[in-house]
Amino acid sequence: MSKLLELLVSLSVAGSTVVACILLLRLISPGVFPSKWRYAIGKMAIGLYLLPVALVMQWLLPLFIPKQTTTVPIPELPSSVHEIQPALPTVAIPELNLSADVALIFLSIWGTGVFTFAMWQVYCYRRFIKKLQQTRSPVPENSEAAKQLTLMKKALGMQSNVRLAYSSAVRSPVLVGLWKPTIYLPMENLANVDMAMVIHHELIHLKRKDLWVKAITLAASALHWFNPLVHILRKDIHTWSELSCDEEVVKEMSYTERKRYGETILNVMTGSRGMPARFFASLSGEGKQLKRRLTLMLNVKKLKKHTIIMSAAAVIAVGTIGTSTAAWAAKVTPKVNTDTNQTIKGTGDSIRYEGVQFLKYSALTPDEQKFVTEKGVGGLYALEGYKRLIPFDELTTDEQRQVTKEDGYYSPESIARLKESNEKYPPGVSVTITHQEDPAIPPGTSMTIRKLTPEEIAELKALFPGNTQK
């Protein structure tokens, strides 16, 4: 449950950070960055909403960067001192905790929202497709549209099987279908439309897989339905999908041809009004975007080297910011406190807790007892009123006076790990072990092991005359 919450928060923060950068880029003139680069940043935001890039980087970085510890070394004290203070040598790591019940409520609401949003989109899509199929009629093979489709596919080097159809449900050309793409043409209003440009536009959408981008954007919207920025992104993706498609279509055209293309857009600009744009790609668009669209289309120029470098740098910078912010969010995400669900199984000399077997001091082997005594390994205590095993330093002062080393429970697995570390690392070196590395260590704490140097042992003997280290 805690991992799911951490994953959800990191994904939402990563994608939202990129969307925030996209909103800031709106303050910059649209001509500074090419449309296809802005579209690329939008697709990056979708990826960060769905792919746990930040968490993957957190897992991979330790493989390439040596781990450093900032914990304070805790020396090994003589055995007699440990009898006075048999504390578990832990350093608490502060973290935000969320009760399991509250986390379950949050995740239940989130899951319900995901299901509801997804089912509504599926219903709307099926209704839209059904309407198209009910009004569908074939396009003659000798028609201008069929001829232009063949010519444009050849010019673009496309092998995809694209179908043509008429439909009275549309008033402008639209591309629909992920697996069986179909260009639907209106039954009328095509007299002043350049069919070659229409087919070219829709095939560019198909070649770039823009319908798949929209589908994946809907998946991100379902997963993060609670986040308003993901819905802003969905509209932004539609806008820059069309603008970048225009940019691709007209890049080799003359100014006169671009004006003709603009006239084609004007002739069909109201054709898709009221239709679910998230399910198709269309040459038409909303009137309020028309001026910017025509201006950008008429001024498309061959990209200069410095423009490409600047655009690539912006994409890399935005991606880095999004990933870094997500990594930070994953660290500060509240952890789910599952203590209330933990049970201590067993009684007497053996207790199983959180999947780890603990033995009472008297049940340890003589070698393990010797190691616990000599190295001052602190125990965990099963006391009335607590639902879990408690480290010595979490007990009250009165409870600390009542317990002894023999009352504590110890993990043979942890003892073996400590032995291994004690033999592996030389005197004076501190080694920190966390709960993730050793389940016997309570969550949220860490154990620091440090073997004293001969000089430090001599100093301690001077401080505690009459005591000897075994």
C-alpha positions as a printed NumPy array, in Angstrom:
array([[  0.   ,   0.   ,   0.   ],
       [  2.84 ,   2.381,   0.898],
       [  4.672,   1.601,  -2.375],
       [  1.521,   2.238,  -4.413],
       [  0.979,   5.592,  -2.716],
       [  4.628,   6.524,  -3.248],
       [  4.423,   5.536,  -6.918],
       [  1.207,   7.485,  -7.516],
       [  2.551,  10.659,  -5.897],
       [  5.891,  10.515,  -7.743],
       [  4.157,  10.   , -11.11 ],
       [  1.701,  12.828, -10.509],
       [  4.424,  15.234,  -9.405],
       [  6.729,  14.348, -12.314],
       [  4.067,  14.885, -14.975],
       [  2.644,  17.988, -13.298],
       [  6.078,  19.609, -13.104],
       [  6.455,  19.263, -16.867],
       [  2.929,  20.616, -17.431],
       [  3.824,  23.617, -15.251],
       [  6.835,  24.202, -17.517],
       [  4.536,  23.951, -20.557],
       [  2.295,  26.642, -19.06 ],
       [  5.347,  28.86 , -18.525],
       [  6.357,  28.32 , -22.153],
       [  3.041,  29.87 , -23.165],
       [  4.534,  33.196, -22.079],
       [  7.151,  32.814, -24.822],
       [  6.255,  33.617, -28.409],
       [  5.079,  30.473, -30.278],
       [  7.648,  31.177, -32.979],
       [ 10.626,  30.732, -30.645],
       [ 10.259,  26.965, -30.369],
       [  8.945,  24.876, -33.289],
       [  5.556,  23.265, -32.762],
       [  6.974,  19.744, -32.934],
       [  9.277,  20.466, -29.958],
       [  6.399,  21.768, -27.879],
       [  4.472,  18.666, -28.856],
       [  7.485,  16.598, -27.765],
       [  7.437,  18.228, -24.31 ],
       [  3.743,  17.38 , -24.02 ],
       [  4.462,  13.751, -24.88 ],
       [  7.245,  13.767, -22.295],
       [  4.717,  14.881, -19.67 ],
       [  2.481,  11.953, -20.621],
       [  5.401,   9.562, -20.232],
       [  6.253,  10.915, -16.787],
       [  2.606,  10.598, -15.722],
       [  2.709,   6.89 , -16.602],
       [  6.309,   5.652, -16.264],
       [  8.087,   5.623, -12.852],
       [ 11.272,   7.17 , -14.262],
       [ 12.183,   8.88 , -10.976],
       [ 11.89 ,   5.659,  -8.94 ],
       [ 13.903,   3.728, -11.525],
       [ 16.651,   6.351, -11.29 ],
       [ 16.598,   6.053,  -7.5  ],
       [ 17.207,   2.306,  -7.856],
       [ 19.887,   2.644, -10.543],
       [ 21.959,   5.522,  -9.116],
       [ 23.331,   3.513,  -6.16 ],
       [ 24.782,   1.049,  -8.686],
       [ 26.974,   3.783, -10.183],
       [ 27.49 ,   6.183,  -7.264],
       [ 29.166,   4.949,  -4.042],
       [ 26.823,   5.115,  -1.097],
       [ 27.796,   7.655,   1.557],
       [ 26.576,   7.739,   5.129],
       [ 26.197,  10.74 ,   7.387],
       [ 25.13 ,   8.842,  10.503],
       [ 27.024,   9.385,  13.728],
       [ 29.292,   6.4  ,  14.552],
       [ 28.271,   4.503,  17.701],
       [ 31.247,   2.753,  19.281],
       [ 31.273,  -0.674,  20.87 ],
       [ 31.378,  -0.307,  24.646],
       [ 32.668,  -2.788,  27.203],
       [ 30.179,  -5.46 ,  28.246],
       [ 29.632,  -4.006,  31.695],
       [ 28.547,  -0.694,  30.21 ],
       [ 26.022,  -2.49 ,  27.973],
       [ 24.498,  -4.064,  31.055],
       [ 23.839,  -0.57 ,  32.36 ],
       [ 22.444,   0.677,  29.029],
       [ 21.401,  -2.239,  26.792],
       [ 20.015,   0.089,  24.128],
       [ 19.568,  -0.864,  20.492],
       [ 22.067,   1.358,  18.65 ],
       [ 19.645,   3.036,  16.275],
       [ 19.451,   6.442,  14.668],
       [ 15.86 ,   7.51 ,  14.02 ],
       [ 15.004,   8.735,  10.535],
       [ 12.103,  11.193,  10.682],
       [  9.313,  10.427,   8.242],
       [  5.668,  11.263,   7.737],
       [  3.286,   8.446,   8.565],
       [ -0.237,   7.803,   7.391],
       [ -2.507,   5.321,   9.088],
       [ -3.423,   2.246,   7.077],
       [ -7.145,   3.059,   7.351],
       [ -6.702,   6.585,   5.96 ],
       [ -4.431,   5.313,   3.166],
       [ -7.014,   2.67 ,   2.268],
       [ -9.741,   5.335,   2.033],
       [ -7.583,   7.509,  -0.229],
       [ -6.659,   4.617,  -2.499],
       [-10.275,   3.405,  -2.634],
       [-11.469,   6.842,  -3.745],
       [ -8.637,   6.997,  -6.293],
       [ -9.436,   3.521,  -7.646],
       [-13.129,   4.348,  -7.938],
       [-12.281,   7.528,  -9.833],
       [ -9.962,   5.664, -12.223],
       [-12.617,   3.057, -12.976],
       [-15.403,   5.627, -13.428],
       [-13.329,   7.864, -15.708],
       [-12.114,   4.938, -17.82 ],
       [-15.574,   3.433, -18.215],
       [-17.054,   6.78 , -19.228],
       [-14.393,   7.263, -21.917],
       [-14.957,   3.728, -23.223],
       [-18.718,   4.388, -23.374],
       [-18.234,   7.684, -25.247],
       [-15.803,   6.096, -27.697],
       [-18.091,   3.152, -28.47 ],
       [-21.042,   5.502, -28.965],
       [-18.967,   7.675, -31.319],
       [-17.747,   4.666, -33.362],
       [-21.255,   3.218, -33.52 ],
       [-22.583,   6.498, -34.896],
       [-19.883,   6.542, -37.584],
       [-20.552,   2.951, -38.578],
       [-24.297,   3.503, -38.803],
       [-23.842,   6.414, -41.216],
       [-20.917,   4.937, -43.133],
       [-20.873,   4.515, -46.933],
       [-17.99 ,   3.459, -49.205],
       [-15.832,   5.854, -51.27 ],
       [-15.639,   4.877, -54.974],
       [-12.213,   3.66 , -56.071],
       [-12.157,   6.089, -58.995],
       [-12.94 ,   9.101, -56.808],
       [-10.488,  11.982, -56.287],
       [-10.081,  11.062, -52.595],
       [ -9.148,   7.442, -53.404],
       [ -6.634,   8.558, -56.024],
       [ -5.011,  11.082, -53.686],
       [ -4.809,   8.497, -50.912],
       [ -2.783,   6.17 , -53.15 ],
       [ -0.506,   8.969, -54.351],
       [  0.107,  10.406, -50.868],
       [  0.844,   7.008, -49.308],
       [  3.456,   6.433, -52.002],
       [  4.944,   9.917, -51.543],
       [  5.224,   9.434, -47.768],
       [  6.533,   5.864, -48.068],
       [  3.649,   4.438, -46.033],
       [  2.534,   0.806, -46.19 ],
       [ -0.317,   1.11 , -43.679],
       [ -3.713,  -0.098, -44.774],
       [ -5.822,   3.075, -44.552],
       [ -9.479,   3.003, -45.5  ],
       [-11.725,   5.763, -46.823],
       [-15.419,   6.189, -46.052],
       [-18.17 ,   8.773, -46.208],
       [-20.258,   9.568, -43.145],
       [-23.096,  11.997, -42.605],
       [-22.068,  12.169, -38.926],
       [-18.995,  14.292, -39.75 ],
       [-18.791,  17.673, -41.422],
       [-15.018,  17.673, -41.94 ],
       [-12.428,  14.955, -42.685],
       [-11.371,  12.981, -39.59 ],
       [ -8.986,  10.094, -38.943],
       [-10.37 ,   7.44 , -36.581],
       [ -9.181,   4.009, -35.428],
       [ -6.078,   2.697, -33.682],
       [ -5.861,  -0.732, -35.32 ],
       [ -8.004,  -0.135, -38.425],
       [ -7.456,   3.523, -39.297],
       [-10.144,   5.095, -41.446],
       [-10.392,   8.577, -42.928],
       [-14.031,   9.631, -42.783],
       [-15.113,  12.284, -45.287],
       [-18.303,  14.367, -45.036],
       [-21.041,  13.744, -47.565],
       [-21.033,  17.446, -48.555],
       [-19.045,  20.68 , -48.145],
       [-16.039,  19.319, -50.08 ],
       [-16.423,  21.54 , -53.162],
       [-13.812,  24.103, -52.045],
       [-11.503,  21.637, -50.301],
       [ -8.133,  20.568, -51.692],
       [ -8.423,  16.79 , -51.25 ],
       [ -4.672,  16.217, -51.67 ],
       [ -3.949,  18.496, -48.706],
       [ -6.689,  16.893, -46.624],
       [ -5.346,  13.378, -47.23 ],
       [ -1.764,  14.572, -46.658],
       [ -2.721,  16.067, -43.28 ],
       [ -4.505,  12.942, -42.072],
       [ -1.709,  10.624, -43.231],
       [  0.85 ,  12.692, -41.319],
       [ -1.251,  12.151, -38.193],
       [ -1.286,   8.432, -38.925],
       [  2.431,   8.259, -39.639],
       [  3.282,   9.985, -36.343],
       [  0.821,   7.763, -34.461],
       [ -0.992,  10.785, -33.042],
       [ -4.119,   8.735, -32.317],
       [ -2.031,   6.493, -30.057],
       [ -0.649,   9.581, -28.315],
       [ -4.213,  10.715, -27.623],
       [ -5.174,   7.268, -26.339],
       [ -2.2  ,   7.18 , -23.985],
       [ -3.064,  10.706, -22.849],
       [ -6.525,   9.443, -21.924],
       [ -4.895,   6.639, -19.927],
       [ -2.841,   9.229, -18.017],
       [ -6.001,  11.276, -17.456],
       [ -7.743,   8.22 , -16.016],
       [ -4.84 ,   7.387, -13.706],
       [ -4.563,  10.986, -12.474],
       [ -8.202,  12.038, -12.759],
       [ -7.864,  14.043,  -9.533],
       [ -5.104,  16.262, -10.989],
       [ -6.408,  19.261, -12.99 ],
       [ -3.048,  19.678, -14.752],
       [ -3.419,  16.353, -16.562],
       [ -6.676,  17.576, -18.117],
       [ -4.976,  20.807, -19.201],
       [ -2.308,  18.634, -20.797],
       [ -4.919,  16.665, -22.739],
       [ -6.185,  19.843, -24.405],
       [ -2.631,  21.041, -24.994],
       [ -1.712,  17.765, -26.679],
       [ -4.624,  18.159, -29.11 ],
       [ -3.598,  21.733, -29.951],
       [  0.082,  21.04 , -30.58 ],
       [ -0.718,  17.82 , -32.397],
       [ -2.588,  19.841, -35.026],
       [ -0.058,  22.7  , -35.136],
       [  2.918,  20.383, -35.512],
       [  1.046,  18.406, -38.171],
       [  0.465,  21.638, -40.121],
       [  4.164,  22.416, -39.715],
       [  5.102,  19.035, -41.188],
       [  2.633,  19.304, -44.091],
       [  3.678,  22.782, -45.305],
       [  7.442,  22.677, -44.689],
       [  8.184,  21.983, -48.4  ],
       [  5.336,  24.149, -49.78 ],
       [  5.596,  27.522, -51.464],
       [  3.869,  30.537, -49.959],
       [  1.045,  30.234, -52.51 ],
       [  0.507,  26.562, -51.618],
       [  0.441,  27.453, -47.939],
       [ -2.275,  30.012, -48.594],
       [ -4.248,  27.316, -50.394],
       [ -3.739,  25.021, -47.394],
       [ -4.968,  27.809, -45.123],
       [ -8.074,  28.215, -47.25 ],
       [ -8.706,  24.472, -46.914],
       [ -8.528,  24.809, -43.117],
       [-10.964,  27.754, -43.257],
       [-13.426,  25.729, -45.314],
       [-13.592,  22.913, -42.769],
       [-12.817,  24.779, -39.509],
       [-16.299,  24.255, -38.   ],
       [-16.64 ,  20.699, -39.205],
       [-15.643,  18.958, -35.984],
       [-17.354,  21.3  , -33.546],
       [-19.195,  19.351, -30.867],
       [-17.394,  16.096, -31.696],
       [-15.11 ,  14.261, -29.196],
       [-11.688,  15.475, -30.432],
       [ -9.912,  13.116, -27.995],
       [-10.888,  10.176, -30.228],
       [ -9.799,  11.397, -33.65 ],
       [ -7.429,  13.632, -35.638],
       [ -8.916,  16.306, -37.878],
       [ -7.868,  19.086, -40.197],
       [-10.48 ,  21.385, -38.689],
       [-10.299,  23.075, -35.32 ],
       [-11.77 ,  25.704, -33.043],
       [-12.081,  29.231, -34.366],
       [-10.205,  30.82 , -31.456],
       [ -7.078,  28.852, -32.443],
       [ -7.409,  29.674, -36.13 ],
       [ -5.382,  32.922, -36.189],
       [ -2.402,  31.382, -34.394],
       [ -2.631,  28.259, -36.535],
       [ -2.621,  30.168, -39.822],
       [  0.148,  32.5  , -38.66 ],
       [  2.429,  29.634, -37.633],
       [  1.658,  27.659, -40.771],
       [  2.469,  30.566, -43.095],
       [  5.753,  31.297, -41.297],
       [  7.23 ,  27.794, -41.038],
       [ 10.94 ,  27.964, -41.863],
       [ 13.732,  25.478, -42.148],
       [ 15.126,  24.924, -38.666],
       [ 18.464,  26.541, -37.987],
       [ 21.152,  24.8  , -35.982],
       [ 20.89 ,  27.16 , -32.995],
       [ 17.087,  26.69 , -32.911],
       [ 17.462,  22.905, -32.799],
       [ 20.098,  23.14 , -30.037],
       [ 17.978,  25.55 , -27.986],
       [ 14.846,  23.409, -28.386],
       [ 16.69 ,  20.194, -27.46 ],
       [ 18.194,  21.92 , -24.404],
       [ 14.72 ,  23.059, -23.313],
       [ 13.331,  19.516, -23.619],
       [ 16.266,  18.051, -21.635],
       [ 15.988,  20.761, -18.96 ],
       [ 12.233,  20.241, -18.537],
       [ 12.695,  16.459, -18.337],
       [ 15.45 ,  16.805, -15.739],
       [ 13.352,  19.155, -13.613],
       [ 10.364,  16.809, -13.773],
       [ 12.391,  13.718, -12.874],
       [ 14.265,  15.434, -10.032],
       [ 11.076,  16.819,  -8.538],
       [  9.461,  13.381,  -8.684],
       [ 12.443,  11.801,  -6.904],
       [ 12.096,  14.391,  -4.144],
       [  8.337,  13.774,  -3.91 ],
       [  8.906,  10.024,  -3.547],
       [ 11.129,  10.665,  -0.528],
       [  8.663,  12.919,   1.285],
       [  5.547,  10.875,   0.499],
       [  3.853,   9.856,   3.769],
       [  4.542,   6.215,   4.617],
       [  1.671,   3.964,   5.521],
       [  1.869,   2.935,   9.167],
       [  0.882,  -0.712,   9.323],
       [  1.721,  -1.263,  12.988],
       [ -1.947,  -1.711,  13.863],
       [ -2.138,  -4.615,  11.419],
       [  1.001,  -6.355,  12.679],
       [  0.596,  -9.264,  15.017],
       [  3.147, -11.024,  17.165],
       [  2.877, -14.741,  16.576],
       [  4.184, -17.158,  19.145],
       [  5.001, -16.935,  22.826],
       [  7.8  , -17.818,  25.173],
       [ 11.247, -18.214,  23.657],
       [ 10.229, -17.684,  20.001],
       [  8.274, -14.847,  18.391],
       [  7.603, -14.205,  14.728],
       [  7.073, -10.522,  13.899],
       [  6.905,  -8.817,  10.478],
       [  8.049, -12.037,   8.85 ],
       [ 11.203, -12.29 ,  10.989],
       [ 11.888, -14.913,  13.66 ],
       [ 13.065, -13.534,  17.015],
       [ 14.453, -15.657,  19.862],
       [ 14.748, -14.845,  23.529],
       [ 18.284, -14.503,  24.837],
       [ 18.107, -17.892,  26.567],
       [ 17.079, -19.571,  23.269],
       [ 20.131, -18.284,  21.369],
       [ 23.133, -20.503,  20.795],
       [ 26.075, -19.968,  23.165],
       [ 27.995, -18.344,  20.316],
       [ 25.121, -15.931,  19.586],
       [ 24.768, -15.104,  23.295],
       [ 28.472, -14.328,  23.476],
       [ 28.267, -12.058,  20.434],
       [ 25.2  , -10.209,  21.803],
       [ 26.937,  -9.643,  25.133],
       [ 30.335,  -8.637,  23.767],
       [ 29.103,  -6.375,  21.007],
       [ 26.243,  -4.809,  22.927],
       [ 23.518,  -5.787,  20.483],
       [ 20.283,  -4.329,  21.802],
       [ 17.164,  -6.43 ,  22.015],
       [ 13.49 ,  -5.886,  21.241],
       [ 10.95 ,  -6.307,  24.015],
       [  7.413,  -7.716,  24.077],
       [  5.636,  -5.746,  26.789],
       [  1.988,  -5.499,  27.743],
       [  0.225,  -2.534,  26.142],
       [  2.295,  -2.607,  22.959],
       [  1.143,  -4.163,  19.677],
       [  4.686,  -4.65 ,  18.423],
       [  8.176,  -5.436,  19.585],
       [  9.728,  -2.325,  21.133],
       [ 13.421,  -1.264,  21.003],
       [ 14.976,  -0.393,  24.343],
       [ 15.274,   3.339,  23.586],
       [ 11.5  ,   3.602,  22.941],
       [ 10.62 ,   2.273,  26.397],
       [  9.752,   4.604,  29.243],
       [ 12.328,   5.172,  31.974],
       [ 10.461,   2.851,  34.363],
       [ 10.222,   0.132,  31.679],
       [ 13.939,   0.435,  30.955],
       [ 14.704,  -0.202,  34.642],
       [ 12.5  ,  -3.316,  34.677],
       [ 13.966,  -5.116,  31.656],
       [ 17.34 ,  -6.792,  31.261],
       [ 19.32 ,  -8.108,  28.349],
       [ 17.942, -11.601,  29.054],
       [ 14.349, -10.327,  28.605],
       [ 15.031,  -9.126,  25.076],
       [ 14.353, -10.91 ,  21.781],
       [ 17.044, -11.11 ,  19.11 ],
       [ 17.043, -12.087,  15.461],
       [ 19.583, -14.81 ,  14.601],
       [ 19.527, -13.437,  11.063],
       [ 20.56 ,  -9.982,  12.285],
       [ 23.249, -11.444,  14.501],
       [ 24.697, -13.271,  11.496],
       [ 24.688, -10.048,   9.47 ],
       [ 26.401,  -8.15 ,  12.283],
       [ 29.041, -10.847,  12.545],
       [ 29.675, -10.631,   8.83 ],
       [ 30.   ,  -6.824,   8.965],
       [ 32.229,  -7.038,  12.041],
       [ 34.604,  -9.379,  10.229],
       [ 34.456,  -7.578,   6.882],
       [ 35.176,  -4.001,   7.953],
       [ 38.339,  -2.911,   9.822],
       [ 38.382,  -1.005,  13.138],
       [ 37.299,   2.64 ,  12.9  ],
       [ 34.922,   2.094,   9.927],
       [ 31.205,   2.754,  10.456],
       [ 28.624,   0.613,   8.639],
       [ 24.932,   1.598,   8.635],
       [ 22.216,  -1.016,   8.117],
       [ 18.585,  -0.021,   7.46 ],
       [ 15.266,  -1.848,   7.68 ],
       [ 15.343,  -2.435,   3.917],
       [ 18.647,  -4.285,   4.257],
       [ 17.695,  -6.166,   7.412],
       [ 13.955,  -6.665,   8.188],
       [ 14.789,  -7.278,  11.843],
       [ 15.63 ,  -3.589,  12.243],
       [ 12.432,  -1.609,  12.983],
       [ 11.092,   0.505,  10.077],
       [ 12.228,   4.122,  10.17 ],
       [ 15.458,   3.33 ,  12.028],
       [ 18.995,   2.293,  11.176],
       [ 21.752,   0.454,  13.038],
       [ 25.316,   1.723,  12.91 ],
       [ 28.074,  -0.826,  13.523],
       [ 31.567,   0.336,  14.387],
       [ 34.524,  -1.675,  15.595],
       [ 36.761,   0.263,  17.958],
       [ 40.414,   0.841,  17.202],
       [ 42.948,  -0.349,  19.834],
       [ 43.526,   3.292,  20.857],
       [ 39.796,   3.862,  21.455],
       [ 39.558,   0.673,  23.509],
       [ 42.441,   1.908,  25.688],
       [ 40.676,   5.257,  26.203],
       [ 37.445,   3.511,  27.252],
       [ 39.286,   1.285,  29.684],
       [ 40.725,   4.409,  31.258],
       [ 37.23 ,   5.91 ,  31.56 ],
       [ 35.829,   2.733,  33.144],
       [ 38.543,   1.364,  35.45 ],
       [ 37.93 ,  -2.173,  36.618],
       [ 36.067,  -3.175,  33.438],
       [ 37.683,  -5.324,  30.763],
       [ 36.624,  -6.056,  27.18 ],
       [ 36.182,  -9.73 ,  26.584]])
